[in-house]
């Protein structure tokens, strides 16, 4: 910004010394073009910085909204949450911190890690109420057919039962793999178990067609989206495995 101020002053001095005729000189043209270029570049830089901040805020808000949704906080179809309502709900109901690979709480800033690539430090979101813990949410991500899917998986206080699942970013085919972000599919996960009776992590199978109504470990698949369904099944159990040291402690404490 200082540079374009200096160039503007220089331009004024040139005009003052040479009169208006100097405006037709090469010197004037060079200085005028330089001043205009610097000013426009400065304005574009400010605009880009502002846009970047807005984009980061939108990502943060969408992330918090999906964490809330996975944990059972639902907005009505008639009245969507405002940005302030999402922040208020999140800040008053969710506690978040980072776990190490052994499931122990750390002092690492949760905003400083990328769970997709950092396998030793894992964010966790805890829904706390006056009566205790109401659920946990963890980030999940992995390959579908055409893209990487990003979402959150919520877990009941027992550390073995699904509370909810959401997906907020993917490029799967609409009407096929893209159905992963529809309520009919996500609701299938609620109440399903990913730990068997022997305490082993088995995940939740996304079966082709209809799941066995008596199965605690299966959900209906998406017609025509076998690869997306199997991809989800695979990366879900992989992500749960990273958090297993933490949830195993939860289950042992509850037994």
N, C-alpha and C positions, 0 to 999 in steps of 0.2 A: 504493500500500500504506500510506503514511503517513496518508492521509486516513481510511481505515477504522479505523486504530489510534486516531486522534483522536476519531472518532465513538464508538468503543467506550468510551473513557475518559469522554467526555461523558455517555454513557448511564449509566455506573456512578455518576457524580457526581449525576445527576438522581435516580436511585433512592435513593442514600445520603441526600440532603437531604430528600426527600419521603416516604421510607418506601415500603413495598410498594404503598400506595394510589395512588402516582403512576403505577404501571404501567397504570392504567385511564384515564390522562389523554391528551389529544390530543398533548401534548408528547412523552410517552413513545412513542406510536404513530409519530409523525413520525421521531423519532430512531432507533427500532428498525428501521423500514422502510428508512431511509437506510443504516444500518449493514449490514443484510442485503443490500441492493442492491449496495453497494460491494464487500462480501466476495465475493458471487457473481460480479460482473463481473470482479474480480481473478482468481478461480479460472478463469473461462472464458477470460480473456486468456492465462493461463499454459498452459492446456490447448491453446488454439489455436496458441500459439507452439511448443509441443512437437510437435503434429501437423504443423505446417508443416515443421519440421526433419526429421521422419521421412519426409515426402513428398519433400523435396528429396534425402535420402539414397537413397531408393528409386529416384528418377529417375537419380541418378548411378550407382548400382550397375547398373541395367538398361542404361544407356548403355554403360558399360564392358564389360558382358557381351556386348553386341551388337558392339562393336568387336573384341573377342577372337574372337567367332564368325566374323565376316567374314574375319578373318585366318587362319582355319583351326584355332583352338583350339576343340575340341568337348567338351562334357560328355557323359557316357554317359547312356543312357536309364534305367539302374538307379540311378545315383548323381548327383544334381544338385549343382552347385557351391553351396557356402555363400557368404555375403557375404564372409567373411574370405578364402576361396579365390579369389574373383573379384578382390578388391583385391590379394592377393598376386601372382596371375598378371599382372594389369595393371601393377602397379608394378615388377615384375621383368622384364617383357618389352616394355613399350610406352613410347616416348618421344613426347611431344607438344609442339607449339608452334604459333605462328600465322604464316602467310605473308601478305605483302602482295600486291597485285594483280599484281606482277611476279614472284611466286614466290620472294621473298627472305624469309628467316627474320627475325622481329621479336622484340622483347622484351615484346610485349603478353601480358597474362595471358589464357590460353585460356578461363578461366571468365567473362571479362568481355564476351565477344562472343556474338552470336546469328547463326550462319551462315545462317539462313533470310533474314535481313534485311541483314546486313552483307556487302556484296559486295567490299569492299576489304581485309578482314581475314578470313583463312580458316584454320580449324584443320586440322591434319593429324596423324595418329597413325602412328608408325613402329615396326614390329616389328624390334628389333635383337637379334642373337645374337652369339655369340663369333666366328662366321664372317662377320659382316657383316649387312647389311640383308636381311630376309626378306619384307618387304612393307610397303605403305602403306595406310592407310584414311582415307577422307574422308566427311563427312556428306553425305547426299543427301535431297532433299525436293521434293515437287511434287504437283500435283493429279491425282487419279484420277477416278473417277466421282462418288462421294459425299463425298469427304474429301481432306485432304492426307495424303500418305504420308510417313513419316519413317524413314530407315534409314542404313546405312553401306555403302559400296562399297570393296572392297579390291583393291589393284593389286599385281601382281608387281613384283619389283625392276627388270624391264626397262622399266617405265613405259608399257607398251602392252597388257598382258594382264590380264584380270580374274582375281582370286584368290578372290573371294567376294562375296556380297551378303546383307544382312539387312534386315528391316523390323521395327520395334518399336512403331509406332503408326500406326493408320489406322482408318477406319470403313467400309471397303468391304464389299460383300455376302458373307457367309459362303458358301463353296462356289463363288463366282464370283471377283470381284476380290479377295476375302479370301484367295485361294490364294497371293497374293504372299509370305506369310510361311511357306509350307510348303516343306519341304526339297526336294521333287521339282522345284519351280519354281526355287528359288534355286540348286540344284546345276547347272542348265543353263548358268549364267553362267560357271562355273569353266573357265578355259582359253580363253574367247572373247577376241577382240581388239577394241579400239575405235580403233586407229590402222591405217590401210591401208599398203600397201607403199610409198607415196610420202610417208609421214609425216604424212598428213592425219587429223585427228580425224573419225571417221565414226560413232562411237557403236556401240551394239549394238541391232539391230532385234529387237523382240518381234513375231514374225510370227503371222498367224492360222493356227491349225493347227500342223502339224509344220514345223520348220525344215529347210532343206537340210542333209543330214548332212555335206556337204563345205564348208559355209560356216563361216568363222571369225568371222563378224560377226552371226550370227542365233541366237536361242533360240526354243523352242516357246512359243507364246502360251497364254493361258488361255481355254478354251472358254466362250463366253458373256460374256466380260469384255473386249471389244475396246477400250472407252474407257479402262479402267484400264490395259490393256497399252500402248496408245499414249501415255497420259499418262506412264507410267513411262519409256518409250523417249525421250520428249521431255525430261523433266526430268533424266534421267541424263546425256544428252549436254550439256545446259545446265550442269550442275554440273561435269562434266569439263572443259568449256571454261574455267571460272574457274580451274581448277588447271593448265591446259595450259602456261603459262609455266614452272611448276616441273617438270612431267614431261617437257617438251621438253628441259630441261637434263639430266635424268636419261638420256634416250635418247641425246642427243649425247655424253654422257660414256661411255656403253656402246658406242657405235659405233666 
